[in-house]
Amino acid sequence: MLTRVVLLIFAGFLCRAQTPGNSLHGRVVSNSGEPLRKAEVRLTMNGQPVTAYATTTAPDGSFVFENIPPGTYLLSTNCNGYVRPRVKRVLVEAGRKPELVEVKMAAQAVITGHVVDEDGDPVPEAQVQVMTVNERRGGMMMLPTGNGMTNDLGEFRIAGLAKGQYIVSVTTGQSHEGGSVTRAGGEQAYPTMFYPGTADREQAKTIEVGEGAQLHDLDVQLKKARAFHVRGRVIKPENMDDHRMIFVTIMPKSEAGIGFIGGGMHSPTQDGTFDLGGVLPGSYVVSAMANSSDGKSHNAQAEVEVKDRDVEGLAISFVNGMNIEGEIHALRPPAGFRVSDVWVILNPQESHFGGSQSQRAPNGKFTMQNVAPGRYRVNTQIEGEDGYVKSVSYNGSELIGRELQVSAGESGGKIDVTVAFDTGEIEGVVQDASGAPKAGANVMFLREDEEPCGCSKSAISDKLGRYRVTGLAPGEYLATARVVDDEGDFAPGDSKEELRKSAAKVTVAAGGKQTLTVQMAK
């Protein structure tokens, strides 16, 4: 009898162990449809980066993940010689036959060239950057996309580029160790140069790069310009025995962060003095960072204008920061919610060195330590649940849509974050101009007040044009859709502001569910 019971228990265990779990099947191909073998595929559960699965595609480009828990996952792909596509969001549902996930990858473009000096000789160890130009903020902002160093022959090669328009810049490296820098030719330095050979970024030539293109012989000639020094002294913080633990850096005030030579980091001498050489005329921010013996981090900054002479006697003083207490309040949380799933991030809005902090709240409370005076944005992230930030206040004053101002001499403050879970859900079909269902469309529900709660949501329509968006905070939205490109991004000149013009207005009620047909953006 006992043997029979044991056998029955063992048989039941085998049945449970052999019960097939959820699976995800997919295929990785090039934009031309060619299967890509040996592509690395990684599956990460949304909001839980430690829960990850990885595999490699077969010769026919296929991959499969077996026995995975149901949930929302992020699917990332990497293959040598191809541009890494944007992460896909996939849903694995219990008991539902999985749909085939297809990942398309664009062949990488490559740019090669030479960097030479005014005499035509090669310049080794020059930093080459390939940048896209963003004009969506009322001004030109250059965003680094690829970079590399020249070899001993002055040659460079930048790979992994997607199709698009780029600007190429070249900057020479320099050292600020131990004070002033001695340069050949006296007070001269190489400014950042842009292809085909100008120090004025407005005159930089835009390069059109197609998918898989090979652009060769993009040569840039450097030309010296008069440069200057910025000298000064850092006044040490309390509990600092010497100045060897203090570091100073100089960066331009411009948002682009390029067109300068005086970058890098300098460690002051024992008396706190510093000497930053090779600085070209312009507006800069000199920042200092230090760690004292009590483990605290200190930051300070000073603005400086470099014109036609050296800057002398710049003083940078550390100001003691204050501690800001915080507390998480959850309104009717679901059973699986944990307050430790909420991140609170304090982001500085000024260009000082460091200052960003992020905290979890294991017991519902947290402390931002030694917060320096300045302007901050309080952002939050909720992991694993469809929650949203209902309110963020500082000493009783609402902060959503506003900045937190920390003033020198303040004794302390408190941040209260209220999260709620009465989110809405919208499902429906995406239609093209003819009224037919549209597959592969990016359906977006946009909110004007998405900071700091991150209320805007999106989803990709399936083969029948169907979509489903959950976790929508109550409020007014603009619903729109379009087909994303191979990199999962908006087409050039197709900003969110343009998409809003053809969007439909929709109201999401607390805990509400509704059906909505979304038309493709014109």
C-alpha positions in Angstrom: 0.0 0.0 0.0 2.8 2.4 0.9 4.6 1.6 -2.3 1.4 2.4 -4.3 1.0 5.8 -2.5 4.7 6.7 -3.2 4.3 5.7 -6.9 1.1 7.8 -7.2 2.8 10.9 -5.6 5.8 10.4 -7.8 3.6 10.1 -10.9 1.7 13.3 -9.9 5.1 15.0 -9.6 6.1 13.9 -13.1 2.8 15.2 -14.5 3.3 18.6 -13.0 7.0 18.7 -14.0 6.2 17.7 -17.6 3.2 20.1 -18.0 4.2 22.5 -20.8 4.6 26.1 -19.7 4.2 29.3 -21.7 6.5 29.8 -24.7 7.5 32.6 -27.0 8.6 31.9 -30.6 10.2 34.3 -33.0 12.4 34.9 -36.0 15.2 37.5 -36.7 15.6 38.6 -40.3 17.2 41.5 -42.2 15.0 44.2 -43.7 15.3 42.3 -47.0 13.9 39.1 -45.3 17.2 37.2 -45.1 17.3 35.0 -41.9 20.0 36.1 -39.4 21.8 33.3 -37.6 23.8 33.7 -34.3 21.8 36.8 -33.4 21.6 37.2 -29.6 18.1 37.5 -28.3 17.4 38.6 -24.7 14.0 38.5 -22.9 13.6 40.6 -19.8 10.4 40.8 -17.7 9.2 44.4 -17.7 10.2 46.2 -14.5 12.3 43.2 -13.3 15.7 43.4 -15.0 17.0 40.5 -12.9 14.5 38.2 -14.5 16.0 37.5 -17.9 16.3 34.8 -20.5 18.8 34.7 -23.4 19.3 32.5 -26.5 20.9 32.6 -30.0 19.0 32.2 -33.3 19.3 29.1 -35.4 20.5 29.1 -39.0 17.0 29.9 -40.2 16.9 32.9 -37.8 14.4 31.3 -35.4 14.4 31.4 -31.7 12.2 30.1 -28.9 11.9 30.7 -25.1 10.2 27.7 -23.3 8.5 27.5 -19.9 8.4 31.2 -19.1 6.0 32.8 -16.7 3.1 34.9 -18.2 3.7 38.6 -18.2 4.9 41.6 -20.2 8.5 41.3 -21.5 11.1 43.4 -23.2 12.7 41.7 -26.2 16.1 43.0 -27.3 18.2 41.7 -30.2 21.9 42.1 -31.3 23.6 40.8 -34.4 27.1 41.6 -35.7 26.9 43.8 -38.7 23.4 45.1 -38.0 21.9 48.0 -36.2 20.5 47.1 -32.9 16.7 47.7 -33.1 14.6 49.3 -30.5 13.4 47.0 -27.7 10.1 45.3 -28.4 7.4 44.9 -25.8 5.8 41.4 -26.0 2.9 39.9 -24.0 3.0 36.3 -22.9 -0.5 35.1 -21.7 -1.2 31.9 -19.8 -3.0 29.3 -21.9 -2.9 31.3 -25.1 -1.1 30.1 -28.2 1.8 32.5 -28.8 2.0 34.5 -32.0 5.3 34.5 -33.9 7.4 37.5 -33.1 9.4 38.8 -36.0 12.3 41.1 -35.5 13.7 43.0 -38.5 17.2 44.4 -38.4 18.8 47.0 -40.7 22.3 46.5 -42.0 24.8 48.8 -40.4 26.4 51.7 -42.2 30.1 52.5 -41.8 32.0 55.8 -42.1 35.8 55.9 -42.5 38.3 58.7 -42.9 41.5 60.4 -41.8 42.3 63.2 -39.4 45.4 65.4 -40.3 46.9 68.6 -38.9 47.6 71.9 -40.8 50.7 70.3 -42.4 48.8 67.2 -43.6 50.4 64.9 -41.1 48.2 62.3 -39.4 46.8 63.1 -35.9 46.7 59.9 -33.7 44.3 59.5 -30.8 41.8 62.1 -32.0 38.2 61.6 -30.8 35.8 61.3 -33.7 32.1 61.6 -33.1 29.1 61.0 -35.4 26.1 62.9 -34.4 22.4 63.4 -35.4 20.9 66.9 -35.3 17.8 67.5 -33.3 16.0 70.8 -34.0 12.8 70.0 -32.0 13.6 72.4 -29.1 13.8 75.6 -31.0 17.6 75.2 -31.5 20.1 72.9 -32.9 21.2 70.1 -30.5 23.7 67.5 -31.6 23.2 64.0 -30.2 26.2 61.6 -30.3 25.4 58.3 -32.1 28.8 56.7 -32.7 32.4 57.5 -31.8 35.9 56.2 -32.2 39.6 57.1 -32.0 42.1 57.6 -34.8 45.0 55.2 -35.0 48.7 56.0 -35.5 48.0 56.7 -39.2 45.2 59.2 -38.3 42.6 56.7 -39.6 39.1 56.2 -38.0 36.2 53.8 -38.6 32.8 54.3 -37.1 30.4 51.3 -37.5 26.9 50.4 -36.3 25.2 53.4 -37.9 21.6 53.4 -38.9 20.4 55.2 -42.0 20.0 58.9 -41.5 21.7 62.3 -41.6 24.8 62.9 -39.6 27.5 65.5 -38.7 31.1 64.4 -38.0 33.2 66.2 -35.4 36.8 65.7 -34.3 38.3 66.7 -31.0 41.9 66.1 -29.8 42.6 64.8 -26.3 44.5 66.6 -23.7 45.6 66.2 -20.1 45.0 68.5 -17.2 47.0 66.5 -14.7 49.2 68.5 -12.3 48.2 72.1 -13.3 49.1 74.0 -16.5 49.5 72.3 -19.8 52.5 73.1 -22.1 51.6 73.0 -25.8 53.6 73.3 -28.9 53.1 76.8 -30.4 52.4 78.4 -27.0 48.8 79.3 -26.2 47.3 77.5 -29.1 45.0 74.4 -29.2 43.0 72.5 -31.7 39.3 73.4 -31.5 36.6 70.9 -32.3 36.4 70.7 -36.1 33.5 69.6 -38.2 33.6 67.8 -41.5 34.7 68.9 -44.0 37.0 71.3 -42.0 35.3 74.1 -40.1 35.2 75.1 -36.4 31.8 76.7 -36.9 29.2 74.0 -36.4 26.6 76.0 -38.3 28.9 75.4 -41.4 29.2 71.7 -40.8 28.2 69.5 -43.8 25.4 67.0 -43.2 26.2 63.5 -44.5 23.4 61.4 -45.9 23.9 57.7 -44.9 21.8 54.9 -46.4 21.2 51.5 -44.9 24.3 49.4 -45.1 26.3 52.2 -46.8 30.1 52.3 -46.8 31.3 55.9 -46.8 35.1 56.3 -47.2 37.7 59.1 -47.2 35.8 61.5 -45.0 39.0 63.5 -44.2 39.1 66.3 -41.6 42.0 68.8 -41.3 42.6 70.4 -37.9 43.6 74.0 -37.5 45.0 75.6 -34.3 43.3 78.5 -32.6 44.3 80.7 -29.7 43.5 79.2 -26.3 43.5 80.3 -22.7 43.7 79.1 -19.1 41.1 79.1 -16.4 42.8 79.2 -13.0 41.4 79.3 -9.5 40.9 77.6 -6.2 38.5 75.2 -4.7 37.5 75.9 -1.1 37.4 72.5 0.6 34.3 71.1 2.3 34.3 70.1 6.0 35.8 66.8 6.9 38.3 67.0 4.0 41.9 66.5 5.0 43.4 67.5 1.7 42.4 68.3 -1.9 43.6 65.2 -3.6 40.0 63.9 -3.4 38.6 66.9 -5.2 38.1 66.9 -9.0 37.4 69.8 -11.3 36.0 69.8 -14.8 35.1 72.5 -17.3 32.2 72.1 -19.8 30.5 74.6 -22.2 27.1 76.0 -21.1 25.7 75.0 -24.5 23.2 72.2 -24.4 25.1 70.4 -27.2 28.2 69.9 -25.1 30.6 70.2 -28.0 32.8 72.8 -29.6 35.3 73.0 -26.7 38.7 71.9 -25.8 38.9 72.4 -22.0 37.0 69.3 -21.1 38.4 66.4 -19.1 39.2 66.3 -15.4 41.8 68.0 -13.2 42.8 67.2 -9.6 43.8 70.3 -7.6 47.0 70.6 -5.7 47.3 70.5 -1.9 46.2 74.1 -1.5 43.2 73.6 -3.7 44.4 75.5 -6.8 43.6 74.3 -10.3 44.8 75.3 -13.8 42.6 74.2 -16.8 44.5 74.9 -20.1 43.6 74.9 -23.7 40.2 76.6 -23.2 38.8 78.3 -26.3 36.7 81.5 -26.1 33.2 80.9 -24.9 30.8 80.4 -22.0 31.6 77.6 -19.6 30.6 76.0 -16.3 33.5 74.9 -14.0 32.3 72.1 -11.6 34.0 70.5 -8.6 33.2 67.2 -7.0 34.6 65.8 -3.7 34.0 63.0 -1.2 34.7 63.8 2.4 35.9 61.4 5.1 32.4 61.1 6.5 31.3 59.5 3.1 29.3 62.5 1.9 29.5 63.7 -1.7 29.9 67.4 -2.4 29.3 69.3 -5.6 29.9 72.9 -6.6 30.0 75.0 -9.7 30.8 78.5 -11.1 30.1 80.0 -14.5 32.9 81.7 -16.4 33.2 83.6 -19.6 36.5 83.2 -21.6 37.2 86.0 -24.0 40.6 87.2 -25.1 42.7 86.5 -22.0 43.3 83.9 -19.2 40.8 83.8 -16.4 42.5 84.2 -13.0 41.3 83.8 -9.4 38.1 81.8 -9.9 36.8 80.6 -6.5 34.6 77.6 -6.2 33.0 77.0 -2.7 31.2 73.9 -1.6 27.9 74.5 0.1 26.6 71.9 2.5 23.5 70.2 1.2 20.5 69.1 3.2 18.7 65.9 3.7 15.2 65.5 2.2 13.0 62.9 3.8 10.3 61.2 1.7 7.3 58.9 2.0 5.3 56.7 -0.4 1.6 56.6 -0.1 -0.3 53.9 -2.0 -4.1 54.3 -2.7 -5.8 50.9 -2.8 -2.8 48.9 -4.0 -3.2 45.5 -5.6 -2.3 42.4 -3.7 1.1 42.0 -5.3 2.2 45.6 -4.8 5.3 46.4 -2.8 6.4 49.9 -1.8 10.0 48.8 -2.7 8.8 48.7 -6.3 8.7 52.5 -6.4 11.7 54.5 -7.4 12.0 58.2 -6.6 14.6 60.0 -8.7 15.8 63.6 -8.1 17.2 65.0 -11.3 19.2 68.3 -11.3 18.0 70.8 -13.9 21.3 72.7 -13.9 24.6 71.6 -15.4 26.5 71.0 -12.1 28.7 67.9 -11.8 26.7 65.1 -10.3 23.7 65.6 -8.0 21.3 63.1 -9.4 19.9 60.7 -6.8 17.5 57.7 -6.9 16.0 55.9 -4.0 13.8 53.0 -3.2 11.4 53.0 -0.2 11.7 49.5 1.4 9.3 50.5 4.2 7.6 53.3 2.5 10.1 55.9 3.5 13.4 57.2 2.0 16.0 59.9 2.4 17.8 62.0 -0.2 21.1 62.8 1.4 23.2 66.0 1.1 21.1 67.6 -1.7 22.9 70.6 -3.0 21.1 73.9 -3.7 19.6 74.1 -7.1 16.6 73.2 -9.3 15.4 69.6 -9.5 12.7 67.5 -11.1 11.2 64.7 -9.0 10.5 61.7 -11.3 9.2 58.3 -10.3 9.2 54.8 -11.7 6.8 52.0 -10.6 8.0 48.5 -11.3 5.8 45.6 -12.2 2.3 47.1 -11.7 0.0 49.3 -13.7 0.2 52.2 -11.3 0.7 55.9 -11.8 1.8 58.9 -9.7 -1.3 60.8 -8.6 0.6 63.5 -6.6 4.1 64.6 -5.7 4.4 67.4 -3.1 7.2 69.1 -1.3 6.4 70.5 2.2 2.8 70.4 1.2 3.1 72.1 -2.2 2.3 70.2 -5.4 5.2 69.5 -7.7 3.7 67.8 -10.7 4.6 70.0 -13.7 6.9 72.2 -11.5 10.5 72.1 -10.4 11.7 71.6 -6.8 13.8 74.6 -5.7 16.4 73.8 -3.0 17.9 77.0 -1.5 21.1 77.4 0.4 20.6 77.4 4.2 17.4 75.3 4.2 17.3 72.9 7.1 15.4 70.2 5.4 12.2 69.2 3.7 9.8 66.3 2.9 8.7 64.8 -0.4 5.3 62.9 -0.4 4.6 60.7 -3.4 1.1 59.3 -3.8 0.6 56.4 -6.2 -2.7 55.1 -7.4 -3.9 52.0 -9.3 -7.4 53.0 -10.6 -6.1 52.9 -14.1 -8.1 52.6 -17.3 -7.9 50.3 -20.3 -8.5 50.9 -24.0 -8.6 48.3 -26.7 -9.7 48.5 -30.3 -8.5 48.4 -33.9 -6.1 50.7 -35.9 -7.4 51.7 -39.4 -5.7 53.2 -42.3 -7.1 55.9 -44.6 -9.3 53.3 -46.4 -10.7 51.9 -43.2 -8.8 48.7 -43.4 -7.1 47.3 -40.2 -3.5 48.3 -40.0 -0.9 45.8 -38.5 2.4 46.9 -37.0 1.1 50.4 -36.0 2.4 52.2 -33.0 -0.7 53.3 -31.1 0.0 56.2 -28.7 -2.0 57.8 -26.0 -0.3 61.1 -25.2 -0.6 63.3 -22.2 0.6 66.9 -21.9 1.3 66.5 -18.2 3.3 63.2 -18.4 6.1 64.5 -16.2 6.8 63.2 -13.6 4.2 60.4 -13.7 5.0 59.0 -17.2 1.3 58.8 -18.0 1.7 58.4 -21.8 1.4 54.8 -23.1 1.8 53.0 -26.3 1.3 49.6 -27.9 1.9 47.9 -31.3 -1.2 46.6 -33.2 -1.2 42.9 -34.1 -1.7 41.2 -37.5 -5.4 42.0 -37.4 -4.8 45.6 -36.4 -5.9 45.0 -32.8 -4.3 46.7 -29.9 -4.7 46.9 -26.1 -3.3 49.5 -23.7 -3.5 49.2 -20.0 -2.3 51.2 -17.0 -3.7 54.6 -18.3 -4.0 57.1 -15.5 -7.4 58.9 -15.5 -7.4 62.1 -17.6 -7.5 63.5 -21.0 -5.4 61.9 -23.8 -4.7 62.3 -27.5 -4.9 59.0 -29.4 -2.9 58.6 -32.6 -1.0 55.9 -34.5 1.6 55.5 -37.2 3.9 52.9 -38.5 7.4 53.1 -37.0 10.5 52.7 -39.1 13.0 49.9 -38.9 14.6 51.4 -35.9 11.2 51.9 -34.1 11.5 55.7 -34.2 9.6 58.6 -35.7 10.4 59.5 -39.3 12.5 62.7 -39.8 10.5 65.8 -39.2 7.6 63.7 -37.8 7.6 64.9 -34.2 5.0 64.3 -31.5 3.8 67.8 -32.0 3.0 67.0 -35.6 1.2 63.8 -34.6 -1.0 65.7 -32.1 -2.5 67.6 -35.0 -4.3 64.6 -36.3 -4.9 62.9 -32.9 -8.4 62.1 -31.5 -9.2 63.3 -27.9 -10.3 60.6 -25.5 -11.1 60.7 -21.8 -10.0 57.8 -19.5 -12.1 57.3 -16.4 -10.8 55.8 -13.2 -10.9 52.0 -13.6 -12.8 52.4 -16.9 -12.6 50.1 -19.9 -13.5 51.2 -23.4 -13.2 50.4 -27.1 -11.7 52.9 -29.5 -10.9 52.8 -33.2 -7.7 54.8 -33.9 -7.0 56.3 -37.3 -3.5 56.4 -38.7 -1.8 59.8 -38.5 -1.8 61.7 -41.8 
